[in-house]
């Protein structure tokens, strides 16, 4: 997936861990800011 995201120039959160993945998977709205290394659940 990391390769595909890079090919298309899409930001990706790779290797966030099992607990964080579960939180993100249930979220409806996220903030993803790769330069600042922010992955935040909004809703």
SEDO-915102 format. One record per residue (C-alpha): x, y, z; residue in one letter. Coordinates in steps of 0.2 Angstrom, whole numbers, padded with zeros to 4 digits, always signed. Layout:
% SEDO-915102
XYZA...
This chain:
% SEDO-915102
+0000+0000+0000X+0014+0012+0004X+0021+0010-0014X+0003+0013-0022X+0001+0029-0011X+0018+0035-0016X+0014+0032-0035X-0002+0042-0034X+0005+0055-0023X-0007+0052-0009X-0004+0054+0009X-0004+0038+0019X-0003+0032+0037X+0008+0017+0037X+0012+0006+0053X+0001+0016+0065X-0001+0000+0077X-0016-0011+0080X-0024+0001+0093X-0023+0016+0083X-0029+0007+0067X-0045+0002+0076X-0048+0020+0081X-0045+0026+0064X-0055+0012+0056X-0071+0017+0066X-0069+0036+0063X-0079+0045+0050X-0068+0061+0049X-0049+0061+0050X-0036+0074+0049X-0020+0068+0041X-0005+0080+0040X+0010+0070+0034X+0023+0085+0035X+0018+0088+0054X+0016+0069+0057X-0002+0071+0063X-0016+0058+0062X-0031+0064+0072X-0049+0058+0073X-0061+0072+0071X-0077+0062+0072X
